[in-house]
Amino acid sequence: MSRRARKIVKRVSLDPKYNSELVAHMIRVIMKDGKKSVAEKIVYGAIDKIKEALAADPSKFVKEDKTFTDPLEVVSASIDNMKPQVEVKTRRVGGTTYPVPVPIAANRQLSLALRWTTQYAGARHGMGMPAAVAAEIIDAFQGQGNVIKKRDDVHKMAQANKAFAHYAWGN
């Protein structure tokens, strides 16, 4: 029997307005200092801004011959677009440290995507946080923006260090 403590998988509760696990996770990532009501206003405001953008110009939300009409579908598709597939971790082998590309677990992919969204939305100046989050999500849906650049940089780093992939044991 293993002596290691069992990993406790915490389920994210559903948010009350949209009944979505993804929206609840976004609220928790955006929340600072325990101010959940402020984070809810930011996320719900961002979804409302996306809804307005959908009503104003639905041609911006077409992907692979599918037109998106629901703002939650747009959020989900853009977050799927933000998720990195591989990252670089350092491994120490024989006194030398190597950057080794390793695949990322699904829960970490989501966490990184949401963390980057919050980081780059907060860095946008001249607009409120709901508008900034909505802008990041819309940019990511269209395959551009700061979060997509960050994801591509992580992928480039992994691609550049592919020669050290054989050191990826023990993950």
Secondary structure, 3 states (H helix, E strand, C coil): CCCCCCCCCCCCCCCCCCCCHHHHHHHHHHCCCCCHHHHHHHHHHHHHHHHHHHHHCHHHHEECCEECCCHHHHHHHHHHHHCCCEEEEEEEECCEEEEEEEECCHHHHHHHHHHHHHHHHHHCCCCCHHHHHHHHHHHHHCCCCHHHHHHHHHHHHHHHCHHHHHHCCCC
